[in-house]
């Protein structure tokens, strides 16, 4: 019996995780679409979802953003914004071929992984990319050096990997993975490949790590962990998994407060609440109001890190914003 389990619980409470919600890369990407709409006017085309969140996408659509799957759906000569998850070089070439004005909202931390992939490929390394098959970020990174990159989707995939030269191999990762699972995958890779090199700096982004860390802190005390986020958001899905692995008795992913099933709360005394890195705070506040209406009015915020990182807007957008400001006098 743990100390937490031995402690008698009285009353209903919420443990609110901090950090939660928007990371610097998401904030930059959403601002990029908003500023582009102000500067150029609607419609502004966005390739893929700018970030993986239903509410954000719906809100931007209402403001005049048009989300498409591929550049071919964008009228020739129009403006297209590339999502925070990054794109392969061929996507930039396709945009040029259609005379599109491309604004790249790729998160700078994803761009860092792209640069690492290009550098190691130029040095003729085999690159083992840890990530989820089909995720947009993985597709974009793989496109930087497809002949050098092999995808490792989970620890089990590490057991069957083969490389050209075991002394010249490096691992990189998708930025939104489970920290613990990634470390497990790396450990299994190193059993097969003792000379495996690591990236110069951690590829899993600070925001993903921070959100997982605070969830680990509060999960053992939680009867239910509610993660606000969309199902196609890798970092949000990981938060539910991390909560369950860390001791939460149940975990659920919801986009909106009304998706919370009262049955989840029936026997609960402590509910944990957090949100993925692409979730606006207003959705979390709606969840807290929903819980308060059901007796969970005592909210304790648990803080494990303070995030101050910000990223500037894409250079091509900033340049046009400066020109517009100068023209106005």
C-alpha positions as CSV (number, residue, x, y, z in Angstrom):
1,X,0.0,0.0,0.0
2,X,1.4,3.4,-1.0
3,X,1.4,6.4,1.2
4,X,-1.2,8.0,-1.1
5,X,-3.5,5.0,-0.8
6,X,-3.1,4.9,3.0
7,X,-4.2,8.5,3.3
8,X,-8.0,8.8,3.8
9,X,-9.7,11.0,1.2
10,X,-12.3,13.6,2.2
11,X,-14.2,15.6,-0.3
12,X,-13.8,15.9,-4.0
13,X,-10.9,17.7,-5.6
14,X,-9.1,18.3,-8.9
15,X,-5.4,18.2,-9.3
16,X,-4.6,20.5,-12.2
17,X,-1.3,19.9,-14.0
18,X,1.0,22.7,-14.9
19,X,2.6,23.0,-17.5
20,X,-0.3,22.1,-19.8
21,X,-1.8,23.3,-23.0
22,X,-0.1,25.4,-25.7
23,X,3.6,25.0,-26.3
24,X,5.7,27.7,-28.0
25,X,5.6,25.9,-31.4
26,X,1.8,25.6,-31.3
27,X,1.4,29.2,-30.2
28,X,3.6,30.3,-33.1
29,X,1.7,28.2,-35.7
30,X,-1.7,29.4,-34.6
31,X,-0.5,33.0,-34.6
32,X,0.9,32.5,-38.0
33,X,-2.5,31.7,-39.5
34,X,-4.2,34.5,-37.5
35,X,-1.7,37.1,-38.6
36,X,-1.8,35.9,-42.2
37,X,-5.5,36.3,-42.3
38,X,-5.2,39.8,-41.0
39,X,-2.5,40.7,-43.4
40,X,-3.6,39.0,-46.7
41,X,-7.3,38.5,-46.0
42,X,-9.3,35.3,-46.5
43,X,-9.0,32.7,-47.8
44,X,-5.6,31.5,-46.5
45,X,-4.9,27.9,-47.3
46,X,-3.3,25.6,-44.7
47,X,-1.8,22.2,-45.7
48,X,-2.9,19.6,-43.2
49,X,-4.2,20.7,-39.8
50,X,-2.1,23.6,-38.5
51,X,-2.0,21.8,-35.1
52,X,-3.8,18.6,-34.1
53,X,-6.8,20.1,-32.3
54,X,-10.4,20.1,-33.5
55,X,-11.4,23.3,-31.7
56,X,-8.4,25.2,-33.1
57,X,-9.0,24.1,-36.6
58,X,-12.7,24.9,-36.4
59,X,-12.0,28.3,-35.0
60,X,-9.5,29.2,-37.7
61,X,-11.9,27.9,-40.4
62,X,-14.6,30.3,-39.1
63,X,-12.0,33.1,-39.5
64,X,-11.3,32.2,-43.2
65,X,-8.6,29.5,-43.1
66,X,-9.1,26.7,-45.6
67,X,-7.5,23.4,-44.7
68,X,-6.4,21.1,-47.5
69,X,-4.5,17.8,-47.6
70,X,-2.1,18.6,-50.4
71,X,-0.8,21.6,-52.4
72,X,-2.7,20.5,-55.5
73,X,-5.9,21.7,-53.7
74,X,-4.6,25.2,-53.4
75,X,-5.3,27.6,-56.3
76,X,-2.2,28.5,-58.3
77,X,-0.5,31.7,-56.9
78,X,-2.4,31.5,-53.6
79,X,-1.0,31.6,-50.1
80,X,-0.4,28.3,-48.3
81,X,0.8,27.7,-44.8
82,X,2.6,24.5,-43.8
83,X,1.7,23.1,-40.5
84,X,3.7,22.9,-37.2
85,X,4.5,19.3,-37.9
86,X,6.9,20.0,-40.8
87,X,7.0,18.9,-44.4
88,X,9.4,17.0,-46.6
89,X,11.5,19.0,-49.2
90,X,9.3,17.8,-52.0
91,X,6.3,19.7,-50.6
92,X,8.3,22.9,-50.9
93,X,9.1,22.0,-54.5
94,X,5.4,21.3,-55.2
95,X,4.5,24.7,-53.9
96,X,7.1,26.4,-56.1
97,X,5.8,24.5,-59.1
98,X,2.3,25.9,-58.5
99,X,3.6,29.4,-57.8
100,X,2.3,29.3,-54.3
101,X,3.4,31.8,-51.6
102,X,4.5,29.3,-48.9
103,X,4.7,30.3,-45.3
104,X,6.4,27.6,-43.2
105,X,5.0,27.3,-39.7
106,X,7.0,24.2,-38.8
107,X,7.9,24.2,-35.1
108,X,11.6,25.2,-34.7
109,X,12.2,22.1,-32.6
110,X,10.9,19.9,-35.5
111,X,13.2,21.9,-37.9
112,X,16.1,21.0,-35.6
113,X,15.4,17.3,-36.1
114,X,15.2,17.9,-39.9
115,X,18.6,19.6,-39.8
116,X,20.1,16.7,-37.8
117,X,18.7,14.2,-40.4
118,X,20.3,16.1,-43.2
119,X,23.6,16.4,-41.5
120,X,23.9,12.8,-40.6
121,X,22.7,11.7,-44.0
122,X,25.4,13.9,-45.6
123,X,28.0,12.0,-43.4
124,X,26.5,8.7,-44.8
125,X,25.1,7.5,-41.5
126,X,22.2,5.1,-41.1
127,X,19.5,7.0,-39.2
128,X,17.0,5.2,-37.0
129,X,14.0,7.5,-36.6
130,X,11.9,6.6,-33.6
131,X,8.3,7.6,-34.2
132,X,4.8,6.6,-35.3
133,X,4.3,5.4,-38.8
134,X,2.1,7.8,-40.8
135,X,2.4,10.7,-38.4
136,X,3.0,14.0,-40.3
137,X,6.1,14.8,-38.4
138,X,7.7,11.4,-39.2
139,X,6.7,11.8,-42.9
140,X,8.4,15.2,-43.0
141,X,11.6,14.2,-41.3
142,X,11.9,11.0,-43.4
143,X,11.6,13.1,-46.5
144,X,14.8,14.9,-45.7
145,X,16.9,11.7,-46.3
146,X,14.6,8.8,-47.3
147,X,17.5,6.6,-48.4
148,X,19.2,6.9,-45.0
149,X,16.3,6.7,-42.6
150,X,14.6,3.7,-41.1
151,X,11.5,4.1,-38.9
152,X,11.4,2.4,-35.5
153,X,7.8,2.3,-34.4
154,X,8.0,1.1,-30.8
155,X,10.5,-0.9,-28.7
156,X,9.7,-4.2,-30.5
157,X,10.7,-2.8,-33.8
158,X,14.3,-2.4,-32.4
159,X,14.8,-6.1,-32.3
160,X,14.8,-6.7,-36.1
161,X,16.7,-3.7,-37.3
162,X,19.7,-4.1,-39.7
163,X,22.2,-1.4,-40.8
164,X,25.0,-1.2,-43.3
165,X,27.7,-0.3,-40.7
166,X,27.1,-0.8,-37.0
167,X,29.8,1.8,-36.2
168,X,28.0,4.5,-38.2
169,X,24.4,4.7,-37.0
170,X,22.5,7.3,-35.0
171,X,19.0,7.6,-33.6
172,X,16.6,10.5,-33.9
173,X,13.0,10.8,-32.7
174,X,9.7,12.4,-33.3
175,X,9.3,15.3,-30.9
176,X,6.0,14.2,-29.3
177,X,6.7,10.7,-28.0
178,X,6.5,9.1,-24.6
179,X,9.8,9.8,-23.0
180,X,9.9,6.5,-21.2
181,X,9.0,4.4,-24.2
182,X,11.6,6.2,-26.3
183,X,14.3,5.5,-23.7
184,X,13.2,1.8,-23.7
185,X,13.4,1.7,-27.5
186,X,16.9,3.3,-27.4
187,X,18.0,0.7,-24.8
188,X,16.9,-2.1,-27.0
189,X,18.6,-0.6,-30.0
190,X,21.8,-0.3,-28.1
191,X,21.7,-4.0,-27.2
192,X,21.9,-4.8,-31.0
193,X,24.0,-1.8,-31.9
194,X,26.4,-0.9,-29.0
195,X,28.0,1.9,-31.1
196,X,24.7,3.6,-31.7
197,X,25.1,7.4,-31.4
198,X,22.5,9.8,-29.9
199,X,21.4,13.1,-31.3
200,X,23.4,16.1,-30.2
201,X,20.5,17.2,-28.0
202,X,17.2,15.6,-26.9
203,X,14.7,15.4,-29.8
204,X,11.6,15.0,-27.6
205,X,10.6,18.6,-27.1
206,X,10.7,20.3,-23.7
207,X,6.9,20.8,-23.7
208,X,6.2,17.1,-24.3
209,X,8.6,16.1,-21.5
210,X,7.3,18.7,-19.1
211,X,3.7,17.7,-19.6
212,X,4.5,14.1,-19.1
213,X,6.6,14.8,-16.0
214,X,3.8,16.7,-14.1
215,X,1.3,13.9,-15.1
216,X,3.6,11.4,-13.5
217,X,3.6,13.4,-10.3
218,X,-0.1,13.6,-9.9
219,X,-1.3,10.4,-11.5
220,X,-0.8,8.1,-8.4
221,X,-3.3,10.3,-6.5
222,X,-5.9,10.3,-9.2
223,X,-9.0,8.1,-9.5
224,X,-9.5,9.5,-13.0
225,X,-7.1,11.5,-15.3
226,X,-8.8,13.6,-17.9
227,X,-6.6,14.8,-20.7
228,X,-8.0,17.5,-22.9
229,X,-6.9,16.9,-26.5
230,X,-7.7,15.4,-29.9
231,X,-7.3,11.8,-30.8
232,X,-4.9,12.6,-33.7
233,X,-2.6,14.5,-31.3
234,X,0.3,12.3,-30.5
235,X,1.4,14.1,-27.3
236,X,-2.2,14.1,-26.0
237,X,-2.6,10.4,-26.5
238,X,0.7,9.8,-24.8
239,X,-0.4,11.8,-21.7
240,X,-3.2,9.3,-21.1
241,X,-0.8,6.4,-21.4
242,X,1.7,8.1,-19.1
243,X,-1.0,8.7,-16.5
244,X,-2.1,5.1,-16.5
245,X,1.5,3.8,-16.3
246,X,2.2,6.2,-13.4
247,X,-0.8,4.9,-11.3
248,X,-3.9,6.7,-12.3
249,X,-6.8,4.3,-11.9
250,X,-8.5,5.5,-15.1
251,X,-7.6,7.9,-17.9
252,X,-9.7,9.5,-20.7
253,X,-9.0,11.8,-23.7
254,X,-11.7,14.4,-24.5
255,X,-11.9,17.2,-27.0
256,X,-14.6,19.1,-25.0
257,X,-16.1,19.1,-21.5
258,X,-19.4,17.6,-22.7
259,X,-17.7,14.4,-23.7
260,X,-17.0,13.6,-20.0
261,X,-19.1,10.7,-19.0
262,X,-20.6,11.1,-15.5
263,X,-20.0,7.4,-14.9
264,X,-16.3,8.1,-14.9
265,X,-16.7,10.3,-11.9
266,X,-19.2,8.2,-9.9
267,X,-16.8,6.8,-7.4
268,X,-14.0,9.3,-7.8
269,X,-12.7,11.6,-5.1
270,X,-9.6,13.0,-7.0
271,X,-9.7,13.9,-10.7
272,X,-6.5,14.9,-12.5
273,X,-6.8,17.4,-15.4
274,X,-4.2,18.3,-18.0
275,X,-4.2,19.1,-21.7
276,X,-2.0,18.4,-24.7
277,X,0.4,20.9,-26.2
278,X,-2.1,22.0,-28.9
279,X,-5.0,22.7,-26.6
280,X,-6.2,26.3,-25.8
281,X,-6.7,27.0,-22.1
282,X,-10.4,27.9,-22.6
283,X,-11.1,24.2,-23.2
284,X,-9.5,23.3,-19.9
285,X,-11.5,26.0,-18.1
286,X,-14.7,24.5,-19.5
287,X,-13.7,21.1,-18.2
288,X,-13.0,22.6,-14.7
289,X,-16.4,24.3,-14.8
290,X,-18.0,21.0,-15.8
291,X,-16.3,19.2,-12.9
292,X,-17.2,21.9,-10.4
293,X,-20.9,21.5,-11.3
294,X,-20.5,17.9,-10.3
295,X,-18.9,18.6,-6.9
296,X,-15.3,18.8,-7.9
297,X,-14.9,22.5,-7.0
298,X,-11.6,22.2,-5.0
299,X,-8.9,22.8,-7.6
300,X,-5.2,22.4,-6.6
301,X,-2.7,23.4,-9.3
302,X,0.5,21.3,-9.3
303,X,3.5,23.0,-10.9
304,X,6.7,21.1,-11.9
305,X,8.1,23.6,-14.4
306,X,7.7,27.2,-15.6
307,X,7.9,27.6,-19.4
308,X,9.0,30.9,-20.8
309,X,10.2,29.9,-24.3
310,X,8.7,31.7,-27.3
311,X,9.4,31.5,-31.0
312,X,9.2,34.4,-33.5
313,X,6.9,34.2,-36.5
314,X,8.1,32.8,-39.8
315,X,10.5,35.2,-41.5
316,X,8.5,35.4,-44.7
317,X,5.4,36.5,-42.8
318,X,7.4,39.0,-40.6
319,X,8.9,40.5,-43.7
320,X,5.4,41.2,-45.3
321,X,4.1,42.5,-42.0
322,X,7.0,45.0,-41.8
323,X,6.4,46.1,-45.4
324,X,2.6,46.5,-44.7
325,X,3.4,48.6,-41.6
326,X,5.8,50.8,-43.5
327,X,3.3,51.3,-46.3
328,X,0.8,52.5,-43.8
329,X,3.3,55.1,-42.7
